[in-house]
Amino acid sequence: MQRAIATTLSSLAGLIVGLGMPSGAIASTGLDRQTLILLGNPFNPALLESAAPLEPGVVSATTISQTGLTLPSLWWVDQQFGGQLLTTWFAFPADAEIPPRVDLVVNAQVWSLFNYMERYGFVNHFGTAGAGYGYNTRVFDRQGALLAAYICPDSDVVASRAAGRCRILLDGVGGRGLTGTE
């Protein structure tokens, strides 16, 4: 895990330099440990294979509970805001090192047609819905490239969202990195 955090810090330092900011600016980004863990943990594109079995506790867009409501319940927000952009989603429970998260997989062609505000709105709608169930949200393309994230810095995501401490990290410059806050 320490290696993943170091790799993320290195990538963020490259991002900051790429944006024309001094390399020492990484210290002032305010990224907490939970954010670094979430940004440093890659999405597994093999999950998109129809025969790929899901780990216990993982919920997907096709999971249906026989006994009650399947949580997190993202079907309504998918119906309202997913459109042609959202391909599928997976919700992972917390494990020993990684907080609970929803990974959205989007159509890269449609994502590229969205402007910054449309992308922000998409991430905000799904991130807010996921946070309501205690999940952070990340957005990936089918190849596993991280495009955006809605991350709450505390282990209690619901309380963090209620206190307004969640942030949206979004590629605002066309493939050069994630920036911004909510």
Buried (B, 14 or more C-beta within 10 A) or exposed (E): EEEBBEBBBEBBBBBBEEEEBEEEBBEEBEBBEBBBBBBBBBBEBEBBEEEEEEEEEBBEBEEEEEEEEBEBBBEEBBEEBBEEBBBBBBBBBBEEEBBBBBBBBBBBEBBEEBEEEEBBEBBBBBBBBBBBBBBBBBBBBBEBBBBBBBBBBBEEBBEBBEEEBBBBBBBBEEEEBBBBEB
